Each structure stands twice: as structure tokens, then as C-alpha cells.
Amino acid sequence: MLRDDVVAAVAAQRFSVHAVRHVDEAIELLSGVPAGDAVAPVPDSVSARIVARLADDARLRGGSRRRAAARTGTTAHPHGVGDGHAASR
């Protein structure tokens, strides 16, 4: 299954080969941090960090203004001006 040079490198402990059943197992193995659950992330997991980063990004990009604009049928510009679309050049 593995090339001879790969088998030799593993035998020489230059690197390891691990079998995983799910990407979450690979995330935990590579990062040393629990992957967590995407729907209900546990604190200090990769999923919790992703959720927090996405929330920060939405906040910085004015996500709440965009959601409000979507509810009212208006458009929201990230700086509160114009129609939210860049002018064509």
C-alpha cells in the first residue's frame, strides 16, 4: 500500500502514519486540540474557535446591519452609505 521509501521513513521514525475515520480525528491529532462539535462546540475546541472567529468577522463586517436590511428589504453598505455595491470602474 505504501511506497518502500515511506515505509523506511516510518521505520526510521522520521514521521508517523495514522489512520482516522473522520476529519475531526485528524484535526485533534494534528492540532492537539479537541475538534468539538460544529453545532454545539465545547469551550476551547477547534469548532468553538471557528464559531468565535466567524462571529467576530460578521460583527466587524456589519453582519447585524445586513441581517436587519434583509428583514426590511433594504440594502446595507458596510460603512452605512450607498446601496452596498461597489461602483463599476
C-alpha positions as CSV (number, residue, x, y, z in Angstrom):
1,M,0.0,0.0,0.0
2,L,2.8,2.5,0.9
3,R,5.9,3.1,-1.1
4,D,9.0,1.5,0.1
5,D,10.6,4.9,0.9
6,V,7.6,5.8,3.0
7,V,7.8,2.5,5.0
8,A,11.5,3.1,5.5
9,A,10.9,6.7,6.8
10,V,8.3,5.5,9.2
11,A,10.6,2.7,10.4
12,A,13.3,5.3,10.9
13,Q,10.8,7.4,12.9
14,R,11.1,10.4,10.6
15,F,7.3,10.7,10.6
16,S,4.2,8.7,11.5
17,V,1.2,7.4,9.6
18,H,-2.2,7.4,11.4
19,A,-5.5,6.0,10.2
20,V,-8.5,8.2,11.0
21,R,-12.2,7.6,10.5
22,H,-13.3,11.2,10.4
23,V,-11.7,14.6,9.8
24,D,-12.3,15.5,13.4
25,E,-9.9,12.8,14.4
26,A,-7.3,14.3,12.1
27,I,-7.9,17.8,13.4
28,E,-7.3,16.6,17.0
29,L,-4.3,14.6,16.0
30,L,-2.6,17.4,14.1
31,S,-3.5,20.3,16.4
32,G,-3.6,18.7,19.8
33,V,-6.9,20.5,20.4
34,P,-10.3,18.7,20.6
35,A,-12.2,19.2,17.4
36,G,-15.5,19.7,19.2
37,D,-19.0,19.7,17.6
38,A,-19.9,22.2,15.0
39,V,-23.5,22.5,16.2
40,A,-22.7,22.7,19.9
41,P,-19.0,23.4,20.3
42,V,-17.4,22.8,23.6
43,P,-15.2,25.6,25.0
44,D,-11.5,25.6,23.8
45,S,-12.2,23.3,20.9
46,V,-11.3,24.0,17.2
47,S,-15.1,24.3,16.4
48,A,-15.6,26.8,19.2
49,R,-12.6,28.9,17.9
50,I,-14.1,28.8,14.4
51,V,-17.5,29.9,15.6
52,A,-16.0,32.7,17.6
53,R,-13.9,33.9,14.6
54,L,-16.9,33.8,12.3
55,A,-18.9,35.8,14.8
56,D,-16.1,38.4,15.1
57,D,-15.9,38.6,11.3
58,A,-19.7,39.1,11.0
59,R,-19.6,41.8,13.7
60,L,-16.6,43.6,12.0
61,R,-18.3,43.4,8.6
62,G,-21.6,44.8,10.0
63,G,-23.4,41.5,9.9
64,S,-26.2,42.8,12.1
65,R,-26.9,45.7,9.8
66,R,-27.1,43.3,6.8
67,R,-29.5,41.0,8.7
68,A,-31.7,44.0,9.6
69,A,-31.5,45.2,6.0
70,A,-32.5,41.7,4.7
71,R,-35.6,41.7,7.0
72,T,-36.7,45.2,5.8
73,G,-35.9,44.6,2.2
74,T,-33.3,47.4,2.0
75,T,-29.6,47.1,1.3
76,A,-26.8,47.8,3.8
77,H,-23.5,49.3,2.9
78,P,-20.6,48.2,5.2
79,H,-20.0,51.9,6.1
80,G,-23.6,52.9,6.3
81,V,-23.7,54.7,2.9
82,G,-24.9,54.0,-0.6
83,D,-26.5,50.8,-1.8
84,G,-23.9,48.3,-0.7
85,H,-22.5,47.7,-4.1
86,A,-19.1,48.9,-5.4
87,A,-19.3,51.3,-8.3
88,S,-18.2,49.9,-11.6
89,R,-15.0,51.3,-13.0
